[in-house]
């Protein structure tokens, strides 16, 4: 499975309330059940962030958001270039 772009999920058969990425227990953060296992959740927020970043579409989106469509190497405004090539209506 090394030819896949996304990393393999390590704990696919993890029981409810355990993170599918790191395998640790997910606890309720607030409310009357604070500290108890949250059986509705499957991912820690930090683990989900790491896994989502490996998706090519999400990675492109994050780079666009970070660079604001301006190339760091040549300072070309790629959004303006895209509008020029595709036309303003698209």
C-alpha positions in Angstrom: 0.0 0.0 0.0 3.0 2.3 -0.3 1.7 3.8 -3.6 -1.2 5.5 -1.8 -0.9 9.3 -1.4 -2.5 9.3 2.1 -1.0 7.4 5.0 -2.7 4.3 6.1 -5.0 4.6 9.1 -3.3 2.6 11.9 -6.2 1.7 14.1 -9.1 1.0 11.6 -10.7 -1.5 13.9 -10.3 0.6 17.1 -13.3 0.4 19.4 -15.6 3.4 19.9 -14.0 6.1 21.9 -10.5 5.4 20.7 -8.7 7.5 18.1 -8.2 5.8 14.7 -4.8 7.5 14.3 -3.0 7.2 17.6 -5.2 4.6 19.4 -5.6 6.5 22.6 -8.9 7.1 24.4 -10.9 10.2 23.5 -12.4 11.8 26.6 -15.3 14.3 26.9 -13.8 17.8 27.3 -16.8 19.6 28.9 -20.1 18.9 30.5 -21.3 16.4 33.1 -19.3 13.5 31.5 -16.0 15.5 31.5 -13.1 13.0 31.6 -15.2 10.0 30.6 -14.7 8.2 27.3 -16.5 9.9 24.4 -17.8 6.9 22.4 -19.2 9.1 19.6 -15.8 10.4 18.5 -13.3 8.5 16.4 -10.5 11.0 16.0 -8.6 13.4 18.3 -8.8 16.9 16.7 -4.9 17.1 16.4 -4.8 13.6 14.8 -7.5 14.5 12.3 -5.6 17.7 11.4 -2.5 15.7 10.6 -4.4 13.1 8.6 -6.4 15.7 6.6 -3.2 17.6 5.7 -2.0 14.5 3.8 -5.0 14.9 1.4 -3.7 16.5 -1.9 -6.8 18.7 -2.2 -6.5 19.9 1.4 -2.8 20.5 1.1 -3.3 22.7 -2.0 -6.1 24.6 -0.1 -3.8 25.2 2.9 -1.0 26.4 0.6 -3.4 28.8 -1.1 -4.6 30.1 2.2 -1.1 30.5 3.6 0.4 32.2 0.5 -2.7 34.1 -0.5 -2.2 32.9 -4.1 1.2 34.7 -4.4 4.2 32.5 -5.4 6.9 32.7 -2.7 9.7 32.2 -5.2 8.8 34.7 -8.0 6.0 36.8 -6.3 3.6 36.1 -9.2 0.0 36.5 -8.3 -1.4 33.2 -9.4 -5.0 34.1 -8.8 -4.7 37.1 -11.3 -3.0 34.8 -13.8 -5.8 32.2 -13.4 -8.4 34.9 -14.0 -6.5 36.0 -17.1 -6.2 32.5 -18.6 -9.8 31.3 -17.7 -11.6 34.6 -18.1 -13.2 36.7 -15.4 -16.6 34.9 -15.6 -15.3 31.6 -14.3 
